[in-house]
């Protein structure tokens, strides 16, 4: 039913803006969408965008996860650096792109660097929050039964923090997709969904541009769905804590 | 039958003071509990009962005074603790039996032994619990029973109970009190529990201790031995006898003896 309403709304807007041509009719967009998957290389562009997204996210996670845990577990560190994390988290990642371009050797490094920058501070914030917010009572339970410190940290604090850590990872992953495309648009690239969107806009090929937007939406939805399934599997108790 | 037990001191608190920030909760508190005693700690809401239990468990430290548990600093004895917030104290990522076996897990007991000991304890208590489920898949009463299993499975020397039976129905609670006193006496456990229900205290305890004042302390009149004509385990039928009512009255009197009536205008 939702799809019917969405399509109907689309057509209403297309008719209303027909003179300007800003919103093409859905059949035209649909034809372009099918054409994208009929040997026009959209899979290669998806792969490049996903590659940048996963590289940037992976780098952010590999440094952000331990950094967030340290910030959450050591109050003195949080006092020192917590404010800086909030500060840098507020800066839109694309703003630092010129700096990255100047510092790094090559556009690809700058693109991945921008994604890493954007994801890193979001991850650190969520991981730190989750670690800091681990249940005091559950920690006391482990202490009462003389659990070793390693057990308390890894089996209680981090397990309790896991739902929030995974939330941060999901949000960062969605952000990584957006930043991957933004980096392709701002810097240009031989392949990538952002590049394709930019090219179709430059050529005023609106049906293709809308078709590409649908592809991006589908990709983002799939990533979200996979994230939900992973979370449900790892932390089925998240809503009941 | 209700005489105060002489012997090795399990818990000795001398001149204990404890504050949280600018709020002093305990001041000049003296408490001594002998090995094998079952003591009920009474007091109004916010009196500091949980604070006393946490100091004994070694979960927080005194600002002044000393606490010793079986002759050592707090936090070293084998303790079982039943918290009031059952759901919040259980680990949601562990199943019921894994939660119950926590004390055995952290000491490195083999999985088979852990399962066996949990099942043995369940048999002794005649309980039937869905141990393979996670806590969020259980009722509040079942979660509290998991907490009780967790506290008792490793046969601790000292059991601390902070309103630990609140989620049980009346019949289950009576049965639990009956079983607990049997377990305590058979295993030589010392028990310190808090409860708002005076009937629970009278049925279970050798002695009632009352926290009074703000900050709280224990006056000499706050110690009441509970006389029961029956040997342990006290039968459930005792709660219907006149001697039970007499003991209840005595505990009630010790609680209310310092209350002042609201002055009339």
Interface residues (C-beta under 8 A of the other chain):
Chain A: X135 X137 X138 X140 X141 X142 X143 X144 X145 X146 X147 X148 X151 X156 X159 X162 X235 X236 X237 X240 X241
Chain B: X54 X57 X58 X59 X75 X79 X81 X83 X85 X88 X89 X91 X92 X93 X102 X103 X106 X107 X134 X135 X136 X154
